Amino acid sequence: MTDATSRTPREPNEPLKPSEPLEPREPQDGAPRAPNPVVLVDARGLRCPLPVLRLAQALDSVPVGTHVRLLATDPAAHTDVAAFARIRGMTLVSRTDEGDHTAYVVGRLSATTQATASATPPRAAAGMPPAAPPGRPSTPGAE
């Protein structure tokens, strides 16, 4: 089994590979699990918004059930990756500091995309009034 830590380090001037397949890691507790393919996206050295854009490209090109492992050095990725996963309906499986970079594993667990998500707002909880429709915008001096 290959592991990202067993690979030779990337040279500073070596071009980034968009993605390369990795074998999934075994669970720590030894429990059996269904294997999820893992794709590696190396965005080390890239600044916001490029790590999330590379993650989005990789996730758009893989089938449902695949995990994408993003390596990033940009501190903004800490919040950006979590927000991206939440907005796209995906799961942030793990976030691990690995010395000079952080590894994020995002799971594409659903075929739902933002475009197919319902545009209607959720219904109000029992006992709560419904949301008021948006008011007409007013411009000072205009009637």
C-alpha positions as CSV (number, residue, x, y, z in Angstrom):
1,M,0.0,0.0,0.0
2,T,1.3,3.4,-0.9
3,D,1.0,6.4,1.4
4,A,1.6,10.1,0.7
5,T,4.4,10.1,3.3
6,S,6.3,7.4,1.6
7,R,6.6,9.3,-1.7
8,T,9.6,11.3,-2.6
9,P,9.1,15.0,-1.8
10,R,8.3,17.3,-4.7
11,E,11.1,19.6,-5.8
12,P,10.3,23.4,-5.5
13,N,10.3,24.0,-9.2
14,E,8.6,20.7,-10.2
15,P,5.2,21.4,-11.8
16,L,2.2,20.4,-9.8
17,K,0.3,17.3,-10.9
18,P,-3.4,18.0,-11.0
19,S,-4.3,14.7,-9.3
20,E,-2.9,11.3,-8.8
21,P,-4.7,8.3,-7.3
22,L,-3.7,7.0,-3.9
23,E,-4.9,3.9,-2.1
24,P,-7.2,4.6,0.9
25,R,-5.7,4.4,4.4
26,E,-6.8,1.7,6.7
27,P,-9.0,2.8,9.7
28,Q,-7.2,3.2,13.0
29,D,-9.5,0.8,14.9
30,G,-9.0,-2.0,12.4
31,A,-12.7,-2.1,11.5
32,P,-13.5,-3.2,8.0
33,R,-14.9,-0.5,5.7
34,A,-15.9,-0.1,2.1
35,P,-13.0,1.2,0.1
36,N,-13.3,4.7,-1.2
37,P,-11.0,5.7,-4.0
38,V,-8.7,8.6,-3.0
39,V,-7.4,11.3,-5.3
40,L,-4.5,13.5,-4.3
41,V,-4.4,17.3,-5.1
42,D,-1.1,19.0,-4.3
43,A,-1.8,22.7,-3.9
44,R,1.2,23.4,-1.7
45,G,2.6,26.8,-2.3
46,L,-0.6,28.1,-3.9
47,R,-2.5,31.0,-2.4
48,C,-6.2,31.6,-2.0
49,P,-8.4,30.8,-4.0
50,L,-6.3,28.4,-5.9
51,P,-6.3,25.4,-3.4
52,V,-10.1,25.4,-3.3
53,L,-10.4,25.8,-7.1
54,R,-8.1,22.8,-7.6
55,L,-10.2,20.9,-5.1
56,A,-13.4,21.8,-7.0
57,Q,-11.8,20.7,-10.3
58,A,-10.8,17.3,-8.8
59,L,-14.2,16.8,-7.2
60,D,-16.1,17.6,-10.4
61,S,-14.1,15.0,-12.3
62,V,-14.4,12.0,-9.9
63,P,-17.4,9.7,-9.3
64,V,-19.6,9.8,-6.2
65,G,-18.0,7.9,-3.3
66,T,-14.5,9.2,-4.0
67,H,-12.4,11.1,-1.5
68,V,-10.1,13.9,-2.5
69,R,-7.0,14.6,-0.4
70,L,-5.9,18.2,-0.7
71,L,-2.4,19.3,0.5
72,A,-2.2,23.0,1.1
73,T,0.1,25.5,2.8
74,D,-2.2,28.5,2.6
75,P,-3.7,29.3,6.0
76,A,-6.9,30.5,4.4
77,A,-7.6,27.0,3.2
78,H,-8.4,26.1,6.9
79,T,-11.8,27.9,6.7
80,D,-12.2,27.9,2.9
81,V,-12.2,24.1,2.5
82,A,-14.7,23.6,5.3
83,A,-17.0,26.3,3.8
84,F,-16.6,24.9,0.3
85,A,-17.5,21.3,1.5
86,R,-20.5,22.6,3.4
87,I,-21.8,24.7,0.5
88,R,-21.4,21.9,-2.1
89,G,-23.0,19.3,0.2
90,M,-19.9,17.3,0.6
91,T,-18.2,16.0,3.8
92,L,-14.9,17.3,5.3
93,V,-13.7,13.8,6.4
94,S,-10.5,15.0,8.1
95,R,-8.0,17.9,8.5
96,T,-4.5,17.0,9.6
97,D,-1.4,19.2,10.1
98,E,1.5,17.5,8.5
99,G,4.4,19.7,9.3
100,D,4.8,22.4,6.6
101,H,1.3,21.8,5.1
102,T,-2.2,20.7,6.1
103,A,-4.0,17.7,4.5
104,Y,-7.8,17.9,4.0
105,V,-9.8,14.9,2.9
106,V,-13.1,15.8,1.3
107,G,-15.7,13.1,0.4
108,R,-17.9,13.3,-2.6
109,L,-20.7,11.4,-1.1
110,S,-23.7,12.8,-3.0
111,A,-24.5,13.5,-6.6
112,T,-26.4,16.6,-5.6
113,T,-24.8,19.8,-6.7
114,Q,-25.7,23.4,-5.9
115,A,-27.5,23.7,-9.2
116,T,-29.9,20.8,-8.4
117,A,-30.5,21.9,-4.8
118,S,-33.9,23.3,-4.0
119,A,-34.3,27.0,-4.5
120,T,-37.2,27.3,-2.0
121,P,-36.4,28.2,1.5
122,P,-37.1,25.7,4.3
123,R,-40.5,25.9,6.0
124,A,-40.7,27.7,9.3
125,A,-40.7,25.6,12.5
126,A,-44.0,25.0,14.2
127,G,-45.1,28.0,16.2
128,M,-42.9,30.4,14.2
129,P,-44.2,32.9,11.7
130,P,-43.2,32.4,8.0
131,A,-40.5,34.7,6.7
132,A,-41.7,37.9,5.3
133,P,-41.3,38.5,1.5
134,P,-38.4,40.8,0.7
135,G,-39.4,44.5,0.8
136,R,-39.2,46.8,-2.1
137,P,-35.8,48.5,-2.2
138,S,-35.9,52.2,-1.6
139,T,-33.7,54.7,-3.1
140,P,-33.3,58.0,-1.2
141,G,-35.0,60.8,-3.2
142,A,-36.9,58.5,-5.5
143,E,-40.6,57.9,-5.1
